Amino acid sequence: MEAEHVIRNAQAPWPEQKGSDKLRVWGANQKGALIQVIFTLKGPDELEFDSLTAEEWADLDDDDEVIYVIHAMPLTESMKRKFRRRRK
């Protein structure tokens, strides 16, 4: 949930493209801690069956994209300085 919160509340200049299909976001979670999230967007046909609940599968349309988190971590002190500079 923390990673999803950061992704959904991303503010410019995020998300950033990282590679051909990965995106990166830096932002604050619900408690204010700064985290980095690396993710990709996948269509329903790219997901493994056990990756969603039956209700989530039922709610998906063919053109929906699902956030697939690859990596999430707290920002280092160096990253926090960069984050603050970039937000100004």
Phi and psi in degrees as GROMACS dihedral restraints (atoms count N, CA, C in turn):
[ dihedral_restraints ]
;  ai    aj    ak    al  type     phi  dphi    fc
    3     4     5     6     1   -61.7    20    10
    4     5     6     7     1   -45.6    20    10
    6     7     8     9     1   -63.8    20    10
    7     8     9    10     1   -43.6    20    10
    9    10    11    12     1   -62.0    20    10
   10    11    12    13     1   -40.9    20    10
   12    13    14    15     1   -59.4    20    10
   13    14    15    16     1   -45.6    20    10
   15    16    17    18     1   -64.3    20    10
   16    17    18    19     1   -42.4    20    10
   18    19    20    21     1   -64.2    20    10
   19    20    21    22     1   -48.3    20    10
   21    22    23    24     1   -69.0    20    10
   22    23    24    25     1   -21.8    20    10
   24    25    26    27     1  -108.5    20    10
   25    26    27    28     1    18.8    20    10
   27    28    29    30     1   -61.1    20    10
   28    29    30    31     1   140.1    20    10
   30    31    32    33     1  -122.6    20    10
   31    32    33    34     1   150.2    20    10
   33    34    35    36     1   -48.3    20    10
   34    35    36    37     1   138.2    20    10
   36    37    38    39     1   -93.2    20    10
   37    38    39    40     1    18.0    20    10
   39    40    41    42     1  -100.3    20    10
   40    41    42    43     1   154.4    20    10
   42    43    44    45     1   -75.4    20    10
   43    44    45    46     1   153.2    20    10
   45    46    47    48     1  -106.4    20    10
   46    47    48    49     1   141.3    20    10
   48    49    50    51     1   -73.6    20    10
   49    50    51    52     1   131.7    20    10
   51    52    53    54     1  -130.8    20    10
   52    53    54    55     1   102.5    20    10
   54    55    56    57     1    80.0    20    10
   55    56    57    58     1  -169.4    20    10
   57    58    59    60     1   -76.0    20    10
   58    59    60    61     1   -29.1    20    10
   60    61    62    63     1  -135.2    20    10
   61    62    63    64     1     6.0    20    10
   63    64    65    66     1  -104.2    20    10
   64    65    66    67     1   148.7    20    10
   66    67    68    69     1  -125.4    20    10
   67    68    69    70     1   151.3    20    10
   69    70    71    72     1  -126.8    20    10
   70    71    72    73     1   138.8    20    10
   72    73    74    75     1  -131.7    20    10
   73    74    75    76     1   137.3    20    10
   75    76    77    78     1  -114.4    20    10
   76    77    78    79     1   134.2    20    10
   78    79    80    81     1  -175.8    20    10
   79    80    81    82     1   179.6    20    10
   81    82    83    84     1   -94.9    20    10
   82    83    84    85     1   139.3    20    10
   84    85    86    87     1   -80.6    20    10
   85    86    87    88     1  -174.4    20    10
   87    88    89    90     1   -60.8    20    10
   88    89    90    91     1   -26.6    20    10
   90    91    92    93     1   -92.7    20    10
   91    92    93    94     1    -1.2    20    10
   93    94    95    96     1    94.4    20    10
   94    95    96    97     1    -3.7    20    10
   96    97    98    99     1   -72.2    20    10
   97    98    99   100     1   137.3    20    10
   99   100   101   102     1   -85.7    20    10
  100   101   102   103     1   128.3    20    10
  102   103   104   105     1  -134.2    20    10
  103   104   105   106     1   159.0    20    10
  105   106   107   108     1  -107.7    20    10
  106   107   108   109     1   137.5    20    10
  108   109   110   111     1  -129.2    20    10
  109   110   111   112     1   127.2    20    10
  111   112   113   114     1  -105.2    20    10
  112   113   114   115     1   128.4    20    10
  114   115   116   117     1  -148.8    20    10
  115   116   117   118     1   171.9    20    10
  117   118   119   120     1  -138.0    20    10
  118   119   120   121     1   160.0    20    10
  120   121   122   123     1  -106.2    20    10
  121   122   123   124     1   128.6    20    10
  123   124   125   126     1  -123.4    20    10
  124   125   126   127     1   146.5    20    10
  126   127   128   129     1   -83.2    20    10
  127   128   129   130     1   163.2    20    10
  129   130   131   132     1   -55.9    20    10
  130   131   132   133     1   -32.9    20    10
  132   133   134   135     1   -72.4    20    10
  133   134   135   136     1   -11.0    20    10
  135   136   137   138     1   -99.1    20    10
  136   137   138   139     1    -3.4    20    10
  138   139   140   141     1   -92.9    20    10
  139   140   141   142     1   149.3    20    10
  141   142   143   144     1   -79.9    20    10
  142   143   144   145     1   145.8    20    10
  144   145   146   147     1   -55.9    20    10
  145   146   147   148     1   -41.4    20    10
  147   148   149   150     1   -82.1    20    10
  148   149   150   151     1     6.4    20    10
  150   151   152   153     1   -81.3    20    10
  151   152   153   154     1   -14.5    20    10
  153   154   155   156     1  -131.4    20    10
  154   155   156   157     1   157.1    20    10
  156   157   158   159     1   -77.4    20    10
  157   158   159   160     1   167.5    20    10
  159   160   161   162     1   -59.7    20    10
  160   161   162   163     1   -39.1    20    10
  162   163   164   165     1   -64.6    20    10
  163   164   165   166     1   -42.0    20    10
  165   166   167   168     1   -64.3    20    10
  166   167   168   169     1   -41.8    20    10
  168   169   170   171     1   -61.3    20    10
  169   170   171   172     1   -42.2    20    10
  171   172   173   174     1   -63.9    20    10
  172   173   174   175     1   -30.7    20    10
  174   175   176   177     1   -81.8    20    10
  175   176   177   178     1   -11.6    20    10
  177   178   179   180     1   -79.1    20    10
  178   179   180   181     1   138.9    20    10
  180   181   182   183     1  -103.4    20    10
  181   182   183   184     1   162.4    20    10
  183   184   185   186     1   -60.8    20    10
  184   185   186   187     1   -28.5    20    10
  186   187   188   189     1   -96.5    20    10
  187   188   189   190     1     4.0    20    10
  189   190   191   192     1   -71.0    20    10
  190   191   192   193     1   151.8    20    10
  192   193   194   195     1  -117.3    20    10
  193   194   195   196     1   143.6    20    10
  195   196   197   198     1  -112.8    20    10
  196   197   198   199     1   135.3    20    10
  198   199   200   201     1   -74.7    20    10
  199   200   201   202     1   123.8    20    10
  201   202   203   204     1  -117.5    20    10
  202   203   204   205     1   105.9    20    10
  204   205   206   207     1   -77.8    20    10
  205   206   207   208     1   126.5    20    10
  207   208   209   210     1   -94.5    20    10
  208   209   210   211     1   -38.1    20    10
  210   211   212   213     1  -158.8    20    10
  211   212   213   214     1   139.9    20    10
  213   214   215   216     1  -143.6    20    10
  214   215   216   217     1   138.9    20    10
  216   217   218   219     1  -156.7    20    10
  217   218   219   220     1   156.0    20    10
  219   220   221   222     1   -66.0    20    10
  220   221   222   223     1   146.3    20    10
  222   223   224   225     1   -69.4    20    10
  223   224   225   226     1   141.0    20    10
  225   226   227   228     1   -74.8    20    10
  226   227   228   229     1   170.0    20    10
  228   229   230   231     1   -60.1    20    10
  229   230   231   232     1   -40.9    20    10
  231   232   233   234     1   -62.1    20    10
  232   233   234   235     1   -43.5    20    10
  234   235   236   237     1   -65.6    20    10
  235   236   237   238     1   -37.8    20    10
  237   238   239   240     1   -61.6    20    10
  238   239   240   241     1   -41.3    20    10
  240   241   242   243     1   -62.2    20    10
  241   242   243   244     1   -45.2    20    10
  243   244   245   246     1   -61.8    20    10
  244   245   246   247     1   -42.0    20    10
  246   247   248   249     1   -58.3    20    10
  247   248   249   250     1   -47.9    20    10
  249   250   251   252     1   -65.3    20    10
  250   251   252   253     1   -39.3    20    10
  252   253   254   255     1   -64.7    20    10
  253   254   255   256     1   -42.2    20    10
  255   256   257   258     1   -71.6    20    10
  256   257   258   259     1   -26.1    20    10
  258   259   260   261     1   -77.7    20    10
  259   260   261   262     1   -17.2    20    10
